[in-house]
Amino acid sequence: MKTPGAGPGVFKLKENHEALLWYNSMTNLSKAALWYARHGWSVFPLRPGTKEPFGRLGVYSATTNLGQVAAWWRRWPNANIALHCGGSGLLAIDHDAYKDVYAGYELLKRDDQETITNLTGSGGTHLLYRVADGQRYSNRATGLPAGVDIRGWGGYIVLPPSIHPNGNRYYWELGYGPHEIEALVLPDALRTLLEQPGIQRRVIGAPNSREVAASRDIVLAVLAATGMQTYPESEYDRGGRRWIFRSCPFCPADDPHEQDRAAYIIVARDGHISAGCQHERCRRVLEMARMGGWRWLLNREKLHV
């Protein structure tokens, strides 16, 4: 049991010999990545000792395909492991209780914390919850207590036994690893908070090839009108379409990031258009503007579609 009254990230570890043996066997990054994929978690590799994807990969490259996962870690045996939360039917609550501004102690009841728990290399905590089929929550920090973020569709967290940039290892809290317990269903109180106005969410509609074709034409017209350059169009999520920007349009001029294929436009399989970037600094740009990436692009280019 997690220590009653303790804030997130300050937990009593279980004395669980089997869990310790399992953890020791999972210090091999390749074996760990394959274990996650085998159990239905969509993963992809990050540069060793970082939270950054390799140049041609990103959160939407995440897969459960064992052959692909094995090939990635044969190529990069020291790569960190990233989990696409939403793509695995999960939502991660990122508690940074070590920060002076942290204000999330009252967010969850003790029983709500009895779920899969990832202790990060920086002293933070990721609590993993299952979400209803078809429900997608976007990544979000605004509207939540200070020091708390969510990672959902299009968001990823780093999994054990990856190495944090500070040199510390990520690890599962003993007794709360995915090999020991199931993730709890998203608690009602947290779901209510996330469904308040201003917290982006979307339930995916039924596949609709006609809507996808119409939305694809709109995206191509916008790209042609603006001159924004992308890599070749590709399939997305079994029926949708995806474009990766050659140069991120969301990147803040005073805090640029590497042009690493992190920015995208997506047409979902129901025809919904979205856009964004995997980098936190770019997500903050959109959060400050209080609009999604596709609308932001249209506003910037003064287009009406």
KAPEUR-V560182 format. One record per residue. N is the residue number from 1. SS is DSSP state (h for helix, s for strand, l for the rest). BURIAL is 1 if it has 16 or more other ideal C-beta (glycine too) atoms within 10 Angstrom, else 0. Layout:
# KAPEUR-V560182
n=(N,N)
ss=(SS,SS)
burial=(BURIAL,BURIAL)
This chain:
# KAPEUR-V560182
n=(1,2,3,4,5,6,7,8,9,10,11,12,13,14,15,16,17,18,19,20,21,22,23,24,25,26,27,28,29,30,31,32,33,34,35,36,37,38,39,40,41,42,43,44,45,46,47,48,49,50,51,52,53,54,55,56,57,58,59,60,61,62,63,64,65,66,67,68,69,70,71,72,73,74,75,76,77,78,79,80,81,82,83,84,85,86,87,88,89,90,91,92,93,94,95,96,97,98,99,100,101,102,103,104,105,106,107,108,109,110,111,112,113,114,115,116,117,118,119,120,121,122,123,124,125,126,127,128,129,130,131,132,133,134,135,136,137,138,139,140,141,142,143,144,145,146,147,148,149,150,151,152,153,154,155,156,157,158,159,160,161,162,163,164,165,166,167,168,169,170,171,172,173,174,175,176,177,178,179,180,181,182,183,184,185,186,187,188,189,190,191,192,193,194,195,196,197,198,199,200,201,202,203,204,205,206,207,208,209,210,211,212,213,214,215,216,217,218,219,220,221,222,223,224,225,226,227,228,229,230,231,232,233,234,235,236,237,238,239,240,241,242,243,244,245,246,247,248,249,250,251,252,253,254,255,256,257,258,259,260,261,262,263,264,265,266,267,268,269,270,271,272,273,274,275,276,277,278,279,280,281,282,283,284,285,286,287,288,289,290,291,292,293,294,295,296,297,298,299,300,301,302,303,304,305)
ss=(l,l,l,l,l,l,l,l,l,l,l,l,l,l,l,l,h,h,h,h,h,h,h,h,h,l,l,l,h,h,h,h,h,h,h,h,h,h,l,l,l,l,s,s,s,s,l,l,l,l,l,l,s,l,l,l,l,l,h,h,h,l,s,l,l,h,h,h,h,h,h,h,h,h,h,l,l,l,l,s,s,s,s,s,l,h,h,h,l,s,s,s,s,s,s,l,l,l,l,l,l,l,l,l,l,l,l,l,l,l,h,h,h,l,l,l,s,s,s,l,l,l,l,l,s,s,s,s,s,s,l,l,l,l,s,s,s,l,l,s,l,l,l,l,l,l,l,s,s,s,s,l,l,l,l,s,s,s,s,l,l,l,s,l,l,l,l,l,s,l,s,s,l,l,l,l,l,l,l,l,l,l,l,s,s,l,l,h,h,h,h,h,h,h,l,l,l,l,l,l,s,s,s,l,l,l,l,l,h,h,h,h,h,h,h,h,h,h,h,h,h,h,h,h,h,h,l,l,l,s,l,l,l,s,s,s,l,l,l,s,s,s,s,s,s,l,l,l,l,l,l,l,l,l,l,l,l,l,l,l,l,l,s,s,s,s,s,l,l,l,l,l,s,s,s,s,s,l,l,h,h,h,h,h,h,h,h,h,h,l,l,l,h,h,h,h,h,h,h,h,l,l,l,l,l)
burial=(0,1,0,0,0,0,1,1,1,0,1,0,0,0,0,0,0,0,1,0,0,1,1,0,0,1,0,0,1,1,0,1,1,1,1,1,1,0,0,0,1,1,1,1,1,1,1,0,1,0,1,1,1,1,0,0,1,1,1,1,1,1,1,1,0,0,0,0,1,0,0,1,1,0,0,1,0,0,1,1,1,1,1,1,1,1,1,1,1,1,1,1,1,1,1,1,1,0,0,0,0,1,0,1,0,0,1,1,0,0,0,1,1,1,1,1,1,1,1,1,1,0,0,1,1,1,1,1,1,1,1,0,0,0,1,1,1,1,1,1,1,0,0,1,0,0,1,1,1,1,1,1,1,1,1,1,1,1,1,1,1,1,1,1,0,0,0,0,0,1,1,1,1,1,1,1,1,1,0,1,0,0,1,1,0,1,1,0,0,1,1,0,0,1,0,0,0,0,0,1,1,1,0,1,0,0,0,1,0,0,1,1,0,0,1,1,0,1,1,0,0,1,1,0,0,0,0,1,0,1,0,0,1,0,0,1,1,0,0,1,1,1,1,1,1,0,0,1,1,1,1,0,0,0,0,0,1,0,0,1,1,1,1,1,1,1,1,1,1,1,1,1,1,1,1,1,1,1,1,0,0,1,1,0,1,1,1,0,0,0,0,1,1,1,0,1,1,1,0,0,0,0,0,0,0)
